[in-house]
Amino acid sequence: MCYVGVAKKCGKQEKGGYQEVLKISLEAMMRAEREEHNKLQGDMSNGYRYRKTFGQGKILELQVPRSRRGNFYPIILGLLRDQEEECRKMAFSLYGAGLTTEQVGNIFGEIYGKRYSTSQVSRMFEYARSDVQAWLNRPLEPYYPIILIDATFIYTRRLDHVSKEAYYTILGVRKDRTREVLAIVNFPTESAQAWEEVFIGLKNRGMEETGLVVCDSLSSIENAIWKQFPGTEIQLCTIHLQRNVQKRIKPKDKSEVAEDLKDVFRTGDRHDSKTRGWERWKKFCRKWERYYPSIGRMTEDRRYMLYFTYLDYDYRVQSMIYSTNWIERLNRDYKRTTRMRGALPSPEATILLLGYVAMTRSAYQRKLPKINYETTKLQWEE
C-alpha cells in the first residue's frame, strides 16, 4: 500500500516522488540484508539510526537498521559512501578552482536541494586536508638536478589580525625531466634564515643534493643554500634584476635601458661565457652611471656574478634557467585561486589551497624538452 501511494504521487509528478521511491527501496534492501545477517550470525535487530546521504540530486535521510551486537553494516551504505566521497571531491575541486566556500555551498544547494553553510562546506574538505598534508610530507628523491625557490605573499588571518604572509615554494626538476613542487611552507616574513629551515626540512625528507638553485636576490640567500647544500651552483633571477634596475630609471630612458639589458642577459649563443656576460654588465653600468650613480655601484659587488651562472651551461638550456619564470607562473595560479577570497582564514587553510593547486598542475607531468642537453653539470636519467 505504501508503494502504491508513492507511485500515485509519482504519477501526479509531485515533487520528491522519485526520492521517496529511492528512499523506500534502499531502506527495504537494508532491512532484508539485516534479516539475513541475523540468521547467519545469530544476531538480533536493534532499531534504526538515521543517516543523511546524496541521492539523485537531493539529500536523503535514511533509516539504517542496527543489530544488537553492533557489527551489521549494510553493503549499500558502502556504495553511498563512495558517492559521498565523489561529492566531497567535487566540492573541493570547485573551491580549488577559485570559488569561495559560500559559493560552493550555494551550488550544492542548487544541485541537492539543501544549502550548505560555509562551516559545513569546510567540513567536506577533511579528506582533502589529509591528502594534501600527506603529499607535502612525502619522501623526496636524493637528487634533483635543478630546484627553483620563491615566496609569494597572501593576505592571511592570524588570531585577530590580517596581514600579508610569506608562503615559500620549492619547485624541483627531477632526473626524468618532469617537475614537482617539493614544499610549501609558511612564515610571516621572508628571510634567508627561514629559507634555511625549509632546506633542512627537504633534507629530513630525503633530499641530499641538487645541481643548481635558481632564486631571487634575497639578502644572504646564497649563504643559506651553501650551508645546507655545499658546492651547489646558484643562479640569481635576471628578470628580478632587470626590474630592479628599471625602478631607478626615468620613464624616458626605460626603453633604451631595456634594450641594453636584453643584450647583457642574452641567451642561446654557444660562444658566450660567464666572463663575457660580466664584461657586458660592467659596460652597461659605466654607460648609465653618469645619469644614475646607483647603477654604477652595482659593479662593485661581486655577488652580481651570480646573475651570470647560466652562461656556464649549455647554450640550449640557458633561457630555461636564467630566471624564476617557472615558479612565478605557479605563483600566478596561486593568486588566481586566492584573489576571490580576500583574506584566507588561517595559514593552514592557505597551505591547503596552495597545495591543491600544486598537486593538480598537470603541466608538471610533461617532460621538459632540451633541458637534458646539459650533461656536464647536471645528471639525467636515460
C-alpha positions in Angstrom: 0.0 0.0 0.0 2.9 2.3 0.8 4.4 1.7 -2.7 1.1 2.4 -4.3 0.7 5.7 -2.5 4.2 6.7 -3.6 3.5 5.6 -7.1 0.4 7.7 -7.2 2.5 10.7 -6.1 4.9 10.0 -8.9 2.1 9.6 -11.4 0.9 13.1 -10.4 4.5 14.3 -10.8 4.6 15.7 -7.3 7.9 17.0 -6.1 10.1 14.5 -4.4 8.2 11.4 -5.7 11.3 9.7 -7.1 13.3 10.4 -4.0 10.6 8.7 -1.9 10.7 5.6 -4.0 14.5 5.6 -3.8 14.4 6.0 0.0 11.9 3.2 0.5 13.8 0.9 -1.8 17.1 1.5 -0.1 15.6 1.0 3.4 13.9 -2.2 2.3 17.2 -3.6 0.9 18.9 -2.8 4.2 16.2 -4.4 6.3 16.4 -7.5 4.2 20.1 -7.6 4.5 19.8 -7.3 8.3 17.4 -10.3 8.4 20.0 -12.4 6.5 22.7 -11.1 8.8 20.7 -12.1 11.9 20.1 -15.6 10.6 23.7 -16.2 9.7 25.2 -14.6 12.8 22.6 -15.4 15.4 22.1 -11.7 16.0 19.0 -9.7 16.7 17.6 -6.4 15.4 18.1 -3.3 17.5 16.1 -0.4 15.9 17.5 2.1 13.5 19.9 5.1 13.2 19.5 8.0 10.8 21.9 8.7 8.1 21.9 11.5 5.5 23.3 10.9 2.1 23.1 12.2 -1.5 20.6 10.6 -3.9 19.9 11.7 -7.5 20.2 15.4 -6.9 18.7 15.5 -3.4 19.5 14.8 0.2 18.1 11.5 1.5 17.6 10.8 5.2 17.6 7.0 5.6 16.7 4.7 8.5 19.7 2.4 8.7 18.9 -0.9 10.5 21.1 -1.7 13.6 21.9 -5.1 15.2 22.2 -5.8 18.9 25.9 -6.8 18.6 26.6 -3.6 16.6 28.5 -5.4 13.8 26.0 -5.0 11.0 26.9 -2.6 8.2 24.7 -2.6 5.1 26.5 -3.1 1.8 24.5 -0.3 0.2 26.0 2.2 2.6 29.4 1.4 1.2 28.2 2.4 -2.2 26.6 5.5 -0.9 29.7 6.4 0.9 31.7 6.2 -2.3 29.2 8.6 -3.9 29.6 11.0 -1.0 33.3 10.9 -1.4 32.9 11.9 -5.0 30.7 14.8 -3.9 33.3 16.0 -1.4 35.9 15.8 -4.1 33.7 17.9 -6.4 33.2 20.4 -3.6 36.9 20.8 -3.1 37.6 21.0 -6.8 35.2 23.9 -7.1 37.0 25.5 -4.1 40.4 24.9 -5.6 39.2 26.5 -8.9 38.6 29.8 -7.1 35.1 29.6 -5.7 34.5 30.6 -2.0 33.0 28.2 0.5 29.8 30.3 0.3 29.6 29.9 -3.5 30.3 26.1 -3.2 27.5 25.9 -0.7 25.1 27.7 -3.0 26.0 25.4 -5.9 25.4 22.3 -3.8 22.1 23.8 -2.7 21.0 24.1 -6.3 22.1 20.5 -7.0 20.9 18.7 -3.9 18.1 20.9 -2.7 19.8 21.9 0.6 22.0 24.9 1.1 25.3 24.2 2.9 26.8 26.7 5.3 30.4 27.7 5.0 31.3 25.6 8.0 29.6 22.6 6.5 31.4 23.0 3.2 34.7 23.3 5.1 34.0 20.0 6.9 33.5 18.4 3.5 37.2 19.2 2.8 38.5 16.9 5.5 39.6 14.2 3.0 41.5 16.9 1.0 43.3 18.1 4.1 44.7 14.6 4.8 45.6 14.1 1.2 47.4 17.4 0.8 49.2 17.0 4.2 50.4 13.5 3.2 51.6 14.9 -0.2 53.5 17.8 1.4 55.3 15.3 3.8 56.1 12.6 1.2 59.6 11.3 0.9 61.8 13.1 -1.7 64.4 11.8 -4.1 68.0 12.1 -3.1 69.0 14.2 -6.1 67.2 17.0 -8.1 69.2 18.5 -11.0 67.5 21.9 -10.6 65.3 23.5 -8.0 63.7 26.9 -8.1 62.7 28.7 -5.0 60.4 31.8 -4.4 58.0 33.2 -1.9 54.6 34.7 -2.6 52.6 36.9 -0.2 49.0 36.3 0.6 46.6 38.0 3.0 46.1 35.7 5.9 44.3 35.9 9.2 46.3 35.0 12.3 44.5 35.4 15.6 42.6 38.7 15.2 45.0 40.3 12.7 45.1 40.1 8.9 48.4 40.8 7.0 50.3 39.6 4.0 52.3 36.5 4.9 55.1 34.7 3.0 54.4 31.2 1.5 57.6 29.6 0.4 57.5 27.2 -2.6 60.3 25.0 -3.9 59.8 23.6 -7.4 62.1 20.7 -8.4 63.1 19.4 -11.8 63.5 15.6 -11.5 66.0 13.4 -13.3 63.3 12.2 -15.6 62.8 15.9 -16.7 59.3 16.3 -15.1 58.7 18.8 -12.4 57.1 18.7 -8.9 56.5 21.0 -6.0 58.7 19.8 -3.2 57.5 22.0 -0.4 55.0 24.8 0.5 55.9 26.4 3.9 54.5 29.4 5.7 56.5 32.0 7.6 55.1 35.5 8.4 58.0 37.1 6.5 60.7 36.1 4.0 64.3 35.7 5.2 67.4 33.7 4.4 67.2 32.1 7.9 63.6 30.9 7.2 64.7 29.5 3.8 67.5 27.6 5.6 64.8 25.9 7.8 62.9 25.0 4.6 66.1 23.4 3.2 66.6 21.5 6.4 63.0 20.2 6.0 63.9 18.9 2.5 66.9 17.1 3.8 64.8 15.5 6.6 62.5 14.1 3.8 65.4 12.5 1.9 66.8 15.1 -0.4 70.6 15.1 -0.4 71.8 17.1 -3.3 70.9 19.5 -6.1 72.9 20.7 -9.0 71.5 24.3 -9.5 69.3 26.6 -7.4 67.5 29.4 -9.2 66.2 32.1 -6.9 65.7 35.8 -6.5 68.3 38.1 -4.9 67.1 37.9 -1.3 69.9 39.1 1.0 72.2 36.2 2.1 70.1 33.6 0.3 73.3 32.1 -1.2 74.8 31.5 2.3 71.6 29.6 3.4 71.8 27.4 0.3 75.5 26.7 0.6 75.2 25.9 4.3 72.8 23.1 3.6 73.9 22.1 0.1 77.7 22.9 -0.1 79.0 23.4 -3.6 75.6 24.0 -5.2 75.7 26.5 -8.1 73.3 29.4 -7.7 71.6 31.5 -10.4 70.0 34.7 -9.3 67.0 35.7 -11.3 67.9 38.1 -14.2 64.3 39.2 -14.6 64.3 40.4 -10.9 67.5 42.3 -11.5 66.1 44.0 -14.7 63.0 45.1 -12.8 65.2 46.4 -10.0 67.2 48.5 -12.5 64.1 49.8 -14.2 62.8 51.2 -10.9 65.8 53.5 -10.8 65.3 54.8 -14.3 63.3 57.8 -15.5 60.4 56.9 -17.9 62.1 58.5 -20.9 65.1 56.1 -20.6 63.3 52.9 -19.8 63.0 51.6 -23.4 66.7 52.1 -24.1 67.8 50.6 -20.8 65.5 47.6 -21.5 67.3 47.0 -24.9 70.7 47.3 -23.3 69.7 44.8 -20.6 68.4 42.4 -23.2 71.8 42.4 -24.7 73.6 42.0 -21.4 71.5 38.9 -20.5 71.5 37.3 -23.9 70.9 33.5 -24.2 71.4 30.9 -26.9 74.9 31.9 -28.0 77.2 28.9 -28.0 80.3 31.1 -27.8 79.1 33.2 -24.9 80.6 32.8 -21.4 80.2 34.0 -17.8 83.3 36.2 -18.2 81.9 37.9 -21.3 78.5 38.4 -19.6 80.2 40.1 -16.7 82.1 42.4 -19.1 78.8 43.4 -20.8 77.3 44.1 -17.4 80.2 46.4 -16.4 79.9 48.2 -19.8 76.2 48.7 -19.2 76.8 50.1 -15.7 79.5 52.5 -16.9 77.2 53.8 -19.6 74.4 54.7 -17.3 76.2 55.6 -14.1 76.7 59.2 -15.2 72.9 59.6 -15.2 72.2 57.2 -12.4 75.1 56.8 -9.9 73.4 53.9 -8.1 73.8 51.7 -11.2 77.5 52.4 -11.3 77.9 51.0 -7.8 76.4 47.7 -8.9 79.7 46.6 -10.4 81.4 46.9 -7.0 79.5 43.9 -5.5 80.9 40.6 -6.8 77.6 39.0 -5.7 76.3 40.2 -9.1 78.4 37.5 -10.7 75.7 35.1 -9.6 73.4 36.5 -12.2 75.6 35.1 -14.9 75.9 31.5 -13.7 73.6 30.4 -16.6 76.3 31.2 -19.1 78.4 28.3 -17.9 75.6 25.9 -19.0 74.8 24.5 -22.5 73.5 27.4 -24.6 70.3 25.5 -25.4 69.1 25.4 -21.8 70.2 29.0 -20.8 66.7 30.5 -21.3 65.2 27.9 -19.0 67.5 28.6 -16.0 68.3 32.3 -16.0 65.1 33.3 -14.3 62.4 32.0 -11.8 59.7 32.2 -14.5 58.5 28.6 -13.9 57.8 29.2 -10.3 56.3 32.6 -10.9 53.8 31.0 -13.2 52.8 28.8 -10.3 52.6 31.9 -8.1 50.1 33.4 -10.6 48.0 30.3 -10.3 48.1 30.7 -6.5 46.8 34.3 -6.9 44.1 33.4 -9.3 42.8 30.9 -6.8 43.0 33.2 -3.8 42.1 36.6 -5.2 38.3 36.0 -4.8 38.6 35.2 -1.2 40.1 38.3 0.3 42.0 37.2 3.4 42.4 33.4 4.0 41.1 32.3 7.4 44.4 30.8 8.6 47.9 29.7 7.4 46.7 26.1 7.4 43.7 26.9 5.1 46.1 28.8 2.8 48.5 25.9 2.5 45.6 23.5 1.9 44.6 25.6 -1.1 48.1 26.2 -2.5 48.9 22.5 -2.0 45.8 21.5 -4.0 46.8 23.9 -6.9 50.4 22.5 -6.9 49.2 18.8 -6.7 46.8 19.2 -9.7 49.1 21.1 -12.1 49.1 18.7 -15.0 51.8 20.6 -16.9 54.4 19.3 -14.5 53.9 15.7 -15.7 55.2 16.5 -19.2 59.0 16.1 -19.7 60.9 19.3 -20.3 62.4 19.3 -23.8 66.1 20.1 -24.3 66.8 20.5 -20.5 68.9 17.3 -20.6 71.3 18.8 -23.2 73.3 19.9 -20.2 75.1 16.8 -19.2 78.4 18.1 -17.8 76.9 19.9 -14.7 73.6 18.0 -14.3 72.7 14.4 -14.1 69.7 12.9 -16.0 68.0 9.6 -16.5 68.4 8.0 -19.9 
